[in-house]
Amino acid sequence: ELCVANARCSWGRAVRRESCRMDFAQAVNLASAVATSVAAILIYLQIRSDRAWDRLETSHNILNEFVSGKLEDTLELLEQKLGWDILHDNKTYEDVVREIDGALVDDLDRLLRRLFRRFEALCISMDHRIVNEATCREYVFSLLLTLYASSKGFIEKERTRRREPQIFQFVEKYATKWQQEALRERRALK
């Protein structure tokens, strides 16, 4: 149904303006479109929230397995077989190589390679956002930084041996990044 109203144009002349009045069916269609849009937005937000939760849960599960599985065994082997408590001894790879029998250097390298491969896989997962970086940082911050700082010589040796300059690049990336973040956090506290 049309509604006719009198109006004045910009120069003051009286004109007739026609406008549409919405009938019931149009109102229902408009309300339905708005409700559908709101529902779509809510579904999208729920899916995003579920994905974030799934990522956190996956991170937690991977890290629990990571910290309590072969990683722990490898750290114990380093200490038992080679006398290097990598987390508590203030030694570098070079220091340990000087202290142990030359025949044991291959064992040392093998164990470190195992550790670094596990950490590299974790860091690649963070880089691709498969696991949550903040959760990983809470779990392995000091372990990653200590391993990286004490074993830079090993990383360089592996890169030279394999002629591959990108070996363990993700470990290096996150160790460096987290170290810089920690320094900024300490400065901010002062």
Solvent accessible surface area in square Angstrom, and as a share of the most:
residue,aa,sasa,rsa
1,E,159,0.71
2,L,112,0.56
3,C,48,0.28
4,V,72,0.41
5,A,37,0.29
6,N,132,0.68
7,A,28,0.22
8,R,174,0.64
9,C,31,0.18
10,S,115,0.74
11,W,180,0.63
12,G,40,0.39
13,R,155,0.56
14,A,68,0.53
15,V,55,0.31
16,R,176,0.64
17,R,144,0.53
18,E,117,0.53
19,S,56,0.36
20,C,115,0.69
21,R,139,0.51
22,M,106,0.47
23,D,78,0.40
24,F,166,0.69
25,A,62,0.48
26,Q,100,0.44
27,A,42,0.33
28,V,73,0.42
29,N,101,0.52
30,L,99,0.49
31,A,61,0.47
32,S,60,0.39
33,A,57,0.44
34,V,85,0.49
35,A,61,0.47
36,T,88,0.51
37,S,62,0.40
38,V,77,0.44
39,A,45,0.35
40,A,56,0.43
41,I,103,0.52
42,L,107,0.53
43,I,105,0.53
44,Y,121,0.46
45,L,88,0.44
46,Q,103,0.46
47,I,78,0.40
48,R,137,0.50
49,S,63,0.41
50,D,67,0.35
51,R,165,0.60
52,A,52,0.40
53,W,158,0.55
54,D,78,0.40
55,R,78,0.28
56,L,70,0.35
57,E,82,0.37
58,T,53,0.31
59,S,0,0.00
60,H,85,0.38
61,N,86,0.44
62,I,69,0.35
63,L,0,0.00
64,N,64,0.33
65,E,133,0.60
66,F,24,0.10
67,V,55,0.32
68,S,77,0.49
69,G,26,0.25
70,K,122,0.52
71,L,2,0.01
72,E,80,0.36
73,D,77,0.40
74,T,0,0.00
75,L,30,0.15
76,E,80,0.36
77,L,69,0.34
78,L,0,0.00
79,E,85,0.38
80,Q,140,0.62
81,K,106,0.45
82,L,14,0.07
83,G,48,0.46
84,W,1,0.00
85,D,32,0.17
86,I,3,0.02
87,L,70,0.35
88,H,146,0.65
89,D,47,0.24
90,N,157,0.81
91,K,56,0.24
92,T,53,0.31
93,Y,11,0.04
94,E,74,0.33
95,D,40,0.21
96,V,2,0.01
97,V,46,0.26
98,R,173,0.63
99,E,108,0.49
100,I,27,0.14
101,D,94,0.49
102,G,59,0.57
103,A,79,0.61
104,L,55,0.27
105,V,25,0.14
106,D,95,0.49
107,D,26,0.13
108,L,0,0.00
109,D,7,0.04
110,R,125,0.46
111,L,11,0.05
112,L,0,0.00
113,R,39,0.14
114,R,84,0.31
115,L,1,0.01
116,F,0,0.00
117,R,126,0.46
118,R,82,0.30
119,F,1,0.00
120,E,23,0.10
121,A,59,0.46
122,L,7,0.03
123,C,1,0.00
124,I,63,0.32
125,S,23,0.15
126,M,7,0.03
127,D,48,0.25
128,H,118,0.53
129,R,174,0.64
130,I,97,0.49
131,V,0,0.00
132,N,29,0.15
133,E,46,0.21
134,A,64,0.49
135,T,22,0.13
136,C,0,0.00
137,R,51,0.19
138,E,149,0.67
139,Y,76,0.29
140,V,2,0.01
141,F,53,0.22
142,S,76,0.49
143,L,22,0.11
144,L,1,0.00
145,L,22,0.11
146,T,43,0.25
147,L,1,0.01
148,Y,27,0.10
149,A,62,0.48
150,S,12,0.08
151,S,0,0.00
152,K,104,0.44
153,G,19,0.18
154,F,0,0.00
155,I,3,0.01
156,E,94,0.42
157,K,75,0.32
158,E,0,0.00
159,R,30,0.11
160,T,104,0.61
161,R,130,0.48
162,R,93,0.34
163,R,214,0.78
164,E,69,0.31
165,P,102,0.64
166,Q,110,0.49
167,I,24,0.12
168,F,10,0.04
169,Q,65,0.29
170,F,38,0.16
171,V,0,0.00
172,E,52,0.23
173,K,93,0.39
174,Y,8,0.03
175,A,1,0.01
176,T,55,0.32
177,K,72,0.30
178,W,0,0.00
179,Q,68,0.30
180,Q,91,0.40
181,E,37,0.17
182,A,7,0.06
183,L,65,0.32
184,R,137,0.50
185,E,88,0.40
186,R,124,0.45
187,R,162,0.59
188,A,85,0.66
189,L,155,0.77
190,K,201,0.85
